[in-house]
Amino acid sequence: MFYTVQTPQFIQHLLSGLTWFLPSASGKRLYLTFDDGPIPELTPWVLAQLKAYNAKATFFCVGANVQKHPSIYQSILDQGHAVGNHTFSHCNGWKKSANLYLEEVQQCSKFVQSNLFRPPYGKLTPRQYRRLKKQYNIIMWDVIAGDFDARLSAQQCLENILNNAKSGSIVVLHDSLKAKQKLIEVLPLVLAHYQRQGYAFDSIVLP
């Protein structure tokens, strides 16, 4: 498993058609994003934490999970958060043809109405990208906590965020069973730290 905690600038420039960072002209802002939910074991807890800090976030939802847990998905919307398409079954774009991958995205769109899309694993082929960009803002990230990574401790995940995230950063976390224990430790500390620093937590809204 290979990934970089902070997406290198040259990659962001090379793939400039993707959204990696959202600079703000109106104060310090952080964009927390949660991938792979919703699930009953964790997403309601995430929502409660965000509410306690008056924080908004963006949830990139797997269509199959929304289909299974529609009331939790509705809670995300009711609490004013943004949502995005994360395919129906969390599929790897490098392992599917463009047509099959677009079918996955289309199937998810029946449950997740959004113009935002994030590819699972951050993996897209050029052909998939060209077709998706006609309909979606493709949201990547500049900081990833690594809460899904069994090799990392909760403290390492926390440091990955605190040492790299700045105003305008899009931060990846996961409301998934794999990430649950680390997220429960990390999220309240991230919210408290950045609130003390005068940050607002915003959802991603793009035309």
VENFEN-V830884 format. One record per helix or strand. SS is the DSSP state (h for helix, s for strand). FROM is the first residue (numbers start at 1). TO is the last residue. If there is no record, write none. Layout:
SS,FROM,TO / SS,FROM,TO
This chain:
s,6,6 / h,9,14 / s,19,19 / s,21,21 / s,29,35 / h,43,52 / s,58,61 / h,63,68 / h,70,78 / s,82,85 / h,93,95 / h,98,109 / s,116,117 / h,120,122 / h,126,132 / s,137,139 / s,143,144 / h,154,162 / s,169,174 / h,180,196 / s,200,201
